[in-house]
Amino acid sequence: EGAFSLLIGTYKSKKEADTIKIRLASIASLMPRMEEVTLEFASWYRVKLGPYGTLRDANKVRLFLRDQGIDSILETESPR
């Protein structure tokens, strides 16, 4: 059993990622987070929701987002 997160998107611009974060935060009190990753010589900004303890909880949020016109990708993380 692992934790489940929803990847909302990966953005080249921190400003664009911040805009998405603000939009998500204004929808039903969602608490998005941003992760900066460096791939080769460029930084990218990932906006995520979660972690959620169960697949059912993650899917509830995913379906809610879909109703709002926001797509997401389900990610799993194994416990360390």
N, CA, C and O atoms as CSV, one atom per row, in Angstrom:
chain,resi,resn,atom,element,x,y,z
A,1,GLU,N,N,0.867,-1.184,0.000
A,1,GLU,CA,C,0.000,0.000,0.000
A,1,GLU,C,C,0.901,1.230,0.000
A,1,GLU,O,O,1.812,1.331,0.822
A,2,GLY,N,N,0.659,2.138,-0.891
A,2,GLY,CA,C,1.458,3.353,-0.982
A,2,GLY,C,C,0.592,4.579,-0.944
A,2,GLY,O,O,-0.623,4.499,-0.764
A,3,ALA,N,N,1.217,5.697,-1.114
A,3,ALA,CA,C,0.504,6.965,-1.170
A,3,ALA,C,C,0.185,7.279,-2.626
A,3,ALA,O,O,0.930,6.908,-3.533
A,4,PHE,N,N,-0.921,7.960,-2.834
A,4,PHE,CA,C,-1.348,8.313,-4.186
A,4,PHE,C,C,-1.358,9.830,-4.322
A,4,PHE,O,O,-1.830,10.539,-3.433
A,5,SER,N,N,-0.842,10.313,-5.425
A,5,SER,CA,C,-0.844,11.744,-5.727
A,5,SER,C,C,-1.437,11.956,-7.104
A,5,SER,O,O,-1.490,11.037,-7.922
A,6,LEU,N,N,-1.883,13.175,-7.349
A,6,LEU,CA,C,-2.395,13.545,-8.664
A,6,LEU,C,C,-1.470,14.583,-9.266
A,6,LEU,O,O,-1.264,15.651,-8.689
A,7,LEU,N,N,-0.916,14.272,-10.418
A,7,LEU,CA,C,-0.090,15.223,-11.153
A,7,LEU,C,C,-1.024,16.023,-12.049
A,7,LEU,O,O,-1.687,15.469,-12.926
A,8,ILE,N,N,-1.069,17.320,-11.819
A,8,ILE,CA,C,-1.935,18.195,-12.597
A,8,ILE,C,C,-1.228,18.627,-13.874
A,8,ILE,O,O,-1.844,18.695,-14.937
A,9,GLY,N,N,0.051,18.915,-13.770
A,9,GLY,CA,C,0.792,19.309,-14.954
A,9,GLY,C,C,2.236,19.614,-14.639
A,9,GLY,O,O,2.614,19.779,-13.479
A,10,THR,N,N,3.045,19.686,-15.691
A,10,THR,CA,C,4.450,20.052,-15.603
A,10,THR,C,C,4.643,21.268,-16.494
A,10,THR,O,O,4.243,21.272,-17.659
A,11,TYR,N,N,5.264,22.303,-15.931
A,11,TYR,CA,C,5.343,23.597,-16.617
A,11,TYR,C,C,6.780,24.087,-16.656
A,11,TYR,O,O,7.539,23.900,-15.704
A,12,LYS,N,N,7.143,24.712,-17.756
A,12,LYS,CA,C,8.477,25.280,-17.932
A,12,LYS,C,C,8.628,26.549,-17.100
A,12,LYS,O,O,9.716,26.858,-16.614
A,13,SER,N,N,7.532,27.276,-16.943
A,13,SER,CA,C,7.555,28.553,-16.251
A,13,SER,C,C,7.005,28.414,-14.829
A,13,SER,O,O,5.930,27.850,-14.625
A,14,LYS,N,N,7.748,28.931,-13.854
A,14,LYS,CA,C,7.271,28.918,-12.476
A,14,LYS,C,C,5.997,29.760,-12.348
A,14,LYS,O,O,5.106,29.428,-11.567
A,15,LYS,N,N,5.916,30.847,-13.115
A,15,LYS,CA,C,4.736,31.711,-13.076
A,15,LYS,C,C,3.488,30.948,-13.531
A,15,LYS,O,O,2.422,31.077,-12.928
A,16,GLU,N,N,3.624,30.161,-14.587
A,16,GLU,CA,C,2.491,29.372,-15.074
A,16,GLU,C,C,2.070,28.331,-14.033
A,16,GLU,O,O,0.878,28.123,-13.805
A,17,ALA,N,N,3.047,27.683,-13.407
A,17,ALA,CA,C,2.742,26.701,-12.365
A,17,ALA,C,C,2.047,27.380,-11.179
A,17,ALA,O,O,1.103,26.826,-10.614
A,18,ASP,N,N,2.510,28.573,-10.803
A,18,ASP,CA,C,1.865,29.315,-9.717
A,18,ASP,C,C,0.419,29.659,-10.057
A,18,ASP,O,O,-0.453,29.601,-9.190
A,19,THR,N,N,0.161,30.010,-11.297
A,19,THR,CA,C,-1.198,30.337,-11.729
A,19,THR,C,C,-2.116,29.127,-11.564
A,19,THR,O,O,-3.245,29.263,-11.091
A,20,ILE,N,N,-1.639,27.957,-11.948
A,20,ILE,CA,C,-2.422,26.725,-11.804
A,20,ILE,C,C,-2.629,26.419,-10.318
A,20,ILE,O,O,-3.721,26.022,-9.913
A,21,LYS,N,N,-1.590,26.602,-9.512
A,21,LYS,CA,C,-1.708,26.372,-8.069
A,21,LYS,C,C,-2.794,27.247,-7.453
A,21,LYS,O,O,-3.602,26.779,-6.652
A,22,ILE,N,N,-2.803,28.514,-7.833
A,22,ILE,CA,C,-3.798,29.449,-7.307
A,22,ILE,C,C,-5.199,29.026,-7.735
A,22,ILE,O,O,-6.138,29.064,-6.940
A,23,ARG,N,N,-5.330,28.626,-8.990
A,23,ARG,CA,C,-6.638,28.174,-9.477
A,23,ARG,C,C,-7.120,26.965,-8.690
A,23,ARG,O,O,-8.279,26.912,-8.278
A,24,LEU,N,N,-6.237,25.995,-8.478
A,24,LEU,CA,C,-6.616,24.800,-7.732
A,24,LEU,C,C,-6.968,25.132,-6.284
A,24,LEU,O,O,-7.919,24.581,-5.729
A,25,ALA,N,N,-6.207,26.026,-5.680
A,25,ALA,CA,C,-6.464,26.392,-4.286
A,25,ALA,C,C,-7.826,27.060,-4.131
A,25,ALA,O,O,-8.439,26.988,-3.066
A,26,SER,N,N,-8.297,27.709,-5.193
A,26,SER,CA,C,-9.586,28.387,-5.113
A,26,SER,C,C,-10.761,27.429,-5.342
A,26,SER,O,O,-11.913,27.796,-5.114
A,27,ILE,N,N,-10.476,26.229,-5.781
A,27,ILE,CA,C,-11.520,25.231,-6.034
A,27,ILE,C,C,-11.624,24.310,-4.818
A,27,ILE,O,O,-10.726,23.510,-4.556
A,28,ALA,N,N,-12.702,24.429,-4.099
A,28,ALA,CA,C,-13.011,23.500,-2.998
A,28,ALA,C,C,-11.864,23.328,-2.008
A,28,ALA,O,O,-11.665,22.236,-1.477
A,29,SER,N,N,-11.119,24.383,-1.759
A,29,SER,CA,C,-10.035,24.359,-0.754
A,29,SER,C,C,-8.990,23.279,-1.009
A,29,SER,O,O,-8.459,22.702,-0.060
A,30,LEU,N,N,-8.689,23.001,-2.265
A,30,LEU,CA,C,-7.630,22.045,-2.573
A,30,LEU,C,C,-6.295,22.642,-2.165
A,30,LEU,O,O,-6.124,23.861,-2.192
A,31,MET,N,N,-5.347,21.790,-1.788
A,31,MET,CA,C,-4.037,22.234,-1.312
A,31,MET,C,C,-2.937,21.724,-2.247
A,31,MET,O,O,-2.268,20.740,-1.932
A,32,PRO,N,N,-2.745,22.383,-3.389
A,32,PRO,CA,C,-1.719,21.929,-4.327
A,32,PRO,C,C,-0.310,22.241,-3.831
A,32,PRO,O,O,-0.102,23.128,-3.003
A,33,ARG,N,N,0.640,21.493,-4.356
A,33,ARG,CA,C,2.047,21.770,-4.056
A,33,ARG,C,C,2.812,21.794,-5.372
A,33,ARG,O,O,2.372,21.238,-6.378
A,34,MET,N,N,3.954,22.445,-5.341
A,34,MET,CA,C,4.789,22.539,-6.535
A,34,MET,C,C,6.129,21.892,-6.236
A,34,MET,O,O,6.705,22.096,-5.167
A,35,GLU,N,N,6.617,21.116,-7.180
A,35,GLU,CA,C,7.943,20.506,-7.081
A,35,GLU,C,C,8.778,21.013,-8.249
A,35,GLU,O,O,8.332,21.004,-9.397
A,36,GLU,N,N,9.973,21.447,-7.948
A,36,GLU,CA,C,10.891,21.851,-9.017
A,36,GLU,C,C,11.819,20.685,-9.311
A,36,GLU,O,O,12.434,20.123,-8.404
A,37,VAL,N,N,11.914,20.326,-10.587
A,37,VAL,CA,C,12.814,19.253,-11.003
A,37,VAL,C,C,13.721,19.784,-12.099
A,37,VAL,O,O,13.310,20.598,-12.925
A,38,THR,N,N,14.946,19.317,-12.094
A,38,THR,CA,C,15.889,19.722,-13.118
A,38,THR,C,C,16.176,18.517,-14.005
A,38,THR,O,O,16.636,17.474,-13.540
A,39,LEU,N,N,15.895,18.687,-15.281
A,39,LEU,CA,C,16.157,17.648,-16.270
A,39,LEU,C,C,17.148,18.208,-17.268
A,39,LEU,O,O,16.874,19.189,-17.959
A,40,GLU,N,N,18.293,17.575,-17.334
A,40,GLU,CA,C,19.407,18.059,-18.131
A,40,GLU,C,C,19.748,19.482,-17.683
A,40,GLU,O,O,20.249,19.661,-16.574
A,41,PHE,N,N,19.493,20.488,-18.503
A,41,PHE,CA,C,19.893,21.841,-18.134
A,41,PHE,C,C,18.704,22.765,-17.920
A,41,PHE,O,O,18.864,23.986,-17.921
A,42,ALA,N,N,17.517,22.205,-17.737
A,42,ALA,CA,C,16.324,23.036,-17.590
A,42,ALA,C,C,15.548,22.658,-16.335
A,42,ALA,O,O,15.496,21.489,-15.953
A,43,SER,N,N,14.952,23.651,-15.704
A,43,SER,CA,C,14.072,23.414,-14.569
A,43,SER,C,C,12.632,23.337,-15.056
A,43,SER,O,O,12.217,24.084,-15.942
A,44,TRP,N,N,11.889,22.430,-14.466
A,44,TRP,CA,C,10.469,22.257,-14.737
A,44,TRP,C,C,9.749,22.299,-13.396
A,44,TRP,O,O,10.331,21.989,-12.356
A,45,TYR,N,N,8.495,22.680,-13.432
A,45,TYR,CA,C,7.707,22.831,-12.212
A,45,TYR,C,C,6.472,21.945,-12.311
A,45,TYR,O,O,5.637,22.113,-13.199
A,46,ARG,N,N,6.372,21.000,-11.384
A,46,ARG,CA,C,5.242,20.066,-11.367
A,46,ARG,C,C,4.251,20.521,-10.301
A,46,ARG,O,O,4.632,20.841,-9.175
A,47,VAL,N,N,2.987,20.545,-10.671
A,47,VAL,CA,C,1.929,20.879,-9.723
A,47,VAL,C,C,1.187,19.586,-9.397
A,47,VAL,O,O,0.721,18.874,-10.286
A,48,LYS,N,N,1.089,19.300,-8.080
A,48,LYS,CA,C,0.494,18.044,-7.627
A,48,LYS,C,C,-0.503,18.290,-6.501
A,48,LYS,O,O,-0.472,19.316,-5.821
A,49,LEU,N,N,-1.381,17.319,-6.333
A,49,LEU,CA,C,-2.282,17.264,-5.194
A,49,LEU,C,C,-2.032,15.953,-4.476
A,49,LEU,O,O,-1.676,14.954,-5.102
A,50,GLY,N,N,-2.218,15.952,-3.169
A,50,GLY,CA,C,-2.034,14.742,-2.380
A,50,GLY,C,C,-0.835,14.897,-1.470
A,50,GLY,O,O,-0.301,16.000,-1.353
A,51,PRO,N,N,-0.408,13.868,-0.842
A,51,PRO,CA,C,-0.772,12.474,-1.084
A,51,PRO,C,C,-2.112,12.105,-0.438
A,51,PRO,O,O,-2.558,12.716,0.533
A,52,TYR,N,N,-2.720,11.090,-1.018
A,52,TYR,CA,C,-3.952,10.504,-0.521
A,52,TYR,C,C,-3.629,9.091,-0.051
A,52,TYR,O,O,-2.835,8.385,-0.673
A,53,GLY,N,N,-4.240,8.693,1.033
A,53,GLY,CA,C,-3.934,7.391,1.633
A,53,GLY,C,C,-4.504,6.207,0.894
A,53,GLY,O,O,-3.991,5.094,1.010
A,54,THR,N,N,-5.574,6.433,0.125
A,54,THR,CA,C,-6.190,5.318,-0.604
A,54,THR,C,C,-6.439,5.713,-2.050
A,54,THR,O,O,-6.553,6.892,-2.385
A,55,LEU,N,N,-6.519,4.707,-2.885
A,55,LEU,CA,C,-6.832,4.917,-4.289
A,55,LEU,C,C,-8.224,5.530,-4.427
A,55,LEU,O,O,-8.452,6.384,-5.284
A,56,ARG,N,N,-9.138,5.093,-3.590
A,56,ARG,CA,C,-10.507,5.620,-3.628
A,56,ARG,C,C,-10.526,7.132,-3.375
A,56,ARG,O,O,-11.215,7.867,-4.082
A,57,ASP,N,N,-9.778,7.598,-2.375
A,57,ASP,CA,C,-9.721,9.038,-2.081
A,57,ASP,C,C,-9.123,9.813,-3.249
A,57,ASP,O,O,-9.630,10.873,-3.617
A,58,ALA,N,N,-8.054,9.294,-3.829
A,58,ALA,CA,C,-7.418,9.972,-4.964
A,58,ALA,C,C,-8.373,10.030,-6.154
A,58,ALA,O,O,-8.451,11.051,-6.837
A,59,ASN,N,N,-9.091,8.953,-6.402
A,59,ASN,CA,C,-10.020,8.935,-7.529
A,59,ASN,C,C,-11.203,9.875,-7.324
A,59,ASN,O,O,-11.710,10.440,-8.294
A,60,LYS,N,N,-11.654,10.053,-6.086
A,60,LYS,CA,C,-12.733,11.017,-5.818
A,60,LYS,C,C,-12.305,12.414,-6.248
A,60,LYS,O,O,-13.057,13.127,-6.913
A,61,VAL,N,N,-11.088,12.799,-5.863
A,61,VAL,CA,C,-10.583,14.118,-6.227
A,61,VAL,C,C,-10.367,14.195,-7.735
A,61,VAL,O,O,-10.669,15.214,-8.357
A,62,ARG,N,N,-9.855,13.138,-8.312
A,62,ARG,CA,C,-9.610,13.109,-9.762
A,62,ARG,C,C,-10.911,13.309,-10.543
A,62,ARG,O,O,-10.938,14.060,-11.519
A,63,LEU,N,N,-11.981,12.647,-10.123
A,63,LEU,CA,C,-13.280,12.799,-10.780
A,63,LEU,C,C,-13.833,14.210,-10.583
A,63,LEU,O,O,-14.411,14.789,-11.503
A,64,PHE,N,N,-13.656,14.757,-9.389
A,64,PHE,CA,C,-14.086,16.132,-9.125
A,64,PHE,C,C,-13.361,17.098,-10.068
A,64,PHE,O,O,-13.984,17.982,-10.657
A,65,LEU,N,N,-12.049,16.925,-10.206
A,65,LEU,CA,C,-11.270,17.781,-11.090
A,65,LEU,C,C,-11.729,17.648,-12.542
A,65,LEU,O,O,-11.825,18.641,-13.264
A,66,ARG,N,N,-12.008,16.432,-12.956
A,66,ARG,CA,C,-12.471,16.204,-14.328
A,66,ARG,C,C,-13.769,16.976,-14.576
A,66,ARG,O,O,-13.956,17.543,-15.653
A,67,ASP,N,N,-14.664,17.000,-13.588
A,67,ASP,CA,C,-15.913,17.768,-13.704
A,67,ASP,C,C,-15.643,19.268,-13.822
A,67,ASP,O,O,-16.466,20.011,-14.357
A,68,GLN,N,N,-14.491,19.709,-13.323
A,68,GLN,CA,C,-14.100,21.113,-13.401
A,68,GLN,C,C,-13.306,21.420,-14.670
A,68,GLN,O,O,-12.877,22.554,-14.880
A,69,GLY,N,N,-13.113,20.406,-15.513
A,69,GLY,CA,C,-12.361,20.584,-16.741
A,69,GLY,C,C,-10.858,20.504,-16.563
A,69,GLY,O,O,-10.102,21.012,-17.391
A,70,ILE,N,N,-10.419,19.864,-15.480
A,70,ILE,CA,C,-8.992,19.747,-15.183
A,70,ILE,C,C,-8.602,18.273,-15.233
A,70,ILE,O,O,-9.158,17.453,-14.502
A,71,ASP,N,N,-7.653,17.943,-16.089
A,71,ASP,CA,C,-7.183,16.571,-16.214
A,71,ASP,C,C,-6.038,16.344,-15.236
A,71,ASP,O,O,-5.360,17.290,-14.835
A,72,SER,N,N,-5.825,15.092,-14.854
A,72,SER,CA,C,-4.727,14.766,-13.942
A,72,SER,C,C,-4.241,13.357,-14.227
A,72,SER,O,O,-4.907,12.566,-14.894
A,73,ILE,N,N,-3.060,13.069,-13.699
A,73,ILE,CA,C,-2.463,11.747,-13.838
A,73,ILE,C,C,-2.251,11.195,-12.437
A,73,ILE,O,O,-1.682,11.868,-11.579
A,74,LEU,N,N,-2.707,9.973,-12.208
A,74,LEU,CA,C,-2.540,9.335,-10.915
A,74,LEU,C,C,-1.129,8.786,-10.794
A,74,LEU,O,O,-0.646,8.082,-11.681
A,75,GLU,N,N,-0.471,9.116,-9.688
A,75,GLU,CA,C,0.875,8.606,-9.417
A,75,GLU,C,C,0.856,7.837,-8.105
A,75,GLU,O,O,0.101,8.180,-7.195
A,76,THR,N,N,1.671,6.813,-8.002
A,76,THR,CA,C,1.807,6.077,-6.745
A,76,THR,C,C,3.243,6.165,-6.273
A,76,THR,O,O,4.185,6.240,-7.062
A,77,GLU,N,N,3.374,6.153,-4.966
A,77,GLU,CA,C,4.711,6.158,-4.356
A,77,GLU,C,C,4.745,5.033,-3.337
A,77,GLU,O,O,3.844,4.908,-2.507
A,78,SER,N,N,5.776,4.225,-3.403
A,78,SER,CA,C,5.929,3.152,-2.429
A,78,SER,C,C,6.452,3.722,-1.120
A,78,SER,O,O,7.249,4.660,-1.129
A,79,PRO,N,N,6.010,3.163,0.014
A,79,PRO,CA,C,6.568,3.647,1.284
A,79,PRO,C,C,8.054,3.365,1.352
A,79,PRO,O,O,8.536,2.369,0.812
A,80,ARG,N,N,8.770,4.241,2.013
A,80,ARG,CA,C,10.242,4.081,2.101
A,80,ARG,C,C,10.621,3.352,3.328
A,80,ARG,O,O,11.807,3.126,3.570
